Amino acid sequence: MSNEDITLTAGDAEATVQPGNGGRIGGLRVGGLELLRKGERFGCFPMVPWCGRIREGRFRDGATVHQMPLNSPPHAIHGTARDGAWHTARVSADEAVITYDLVDPWPYRGRVTQVVALTEDSLTLTMSVETYESSFPAQIGWHPWFHRNLGGPGAQDVRLDFTPAWQEERGDDHLPTGHRVDPKPGPWDDCFGMPDGVDVTLTWPGQLELRVTSPEKWVVVYDEQEAAVCVEPQTGPPDGLNTHPHLVTPLEPLEATTTWSWRRA
């Protein structure tokens, strides 16, 4: 099948899936409100096979050190799959399955599968990384750009509510130092630990409440830009290929899921 844009609908919810643009969700409309910042680099993109920054673009697998391109100098950021074209495996009115084969500069062969499932009041994203050859470390995450303000008469900026158990102390290089500290007030470009699972509520007063949940224990919150706020569930912290590696093996894929559920005001 082609990698043209896919439109999913359920009730008054509509999601646009863009296999040809990094497998991202290009838009999410609920009752006529567009929740995601539009644009080639925005929407909600998959972070795979790693999340956030890798220190100086280098990660170790056993005795071998691999160097990734420094696309956010001095680091490598957000994986490689967002830069490639994904392929459409299956589509129905409210669900799409898309795949991406890992290629250079990632040094291992593997396949990423993402399932996008829409209902009238939720969007669920599920991703897996599998290999039939060499085992390798990997991470999975999602990077949505939610509009700070949904527009309209008297519209107010979004409010973020969550109660993390800790915050990863951030060094001058924007990477976790390895120390956990008590959560600090924003603005943030920070990773938080939620050992019972990610649970973050975004409220646009008088318009919509959206809850981002995931069984994963890590979430990066980025709200330093005026236009949007990002709530990013992921399987490990930034630089996790080095500090919290998940090994993908022929017998054990890496799998993750997140659900966004909403209620209209």
Buried (B, 14 or more C-beta within 10 A) or exposed (E): EEBEBBBBEBEEBBBBBBBBBBBBBBBBBBEEBBBBBEEEEBBBBBBBBBBBBBBBBBBEBEEEEBEBEBBBEEBBBBBBBBEBBBBBBEBEEBBBBBBBEBEEBBBBEBBBBBBBBBBEBBBBBBBBBBBEEEBBBBBBBBBBBBBBBBEEEEBBEBEBEBEBEBBBBBEEEBBBEEEBEEBEEEEBBBBBBBEEEBBBBBBBEEBBBBBBBBBBBBBBBBBEEEEBBBBBBBBBBBBBBBBBBBEBEEEEBBBBBBBBBBEEE
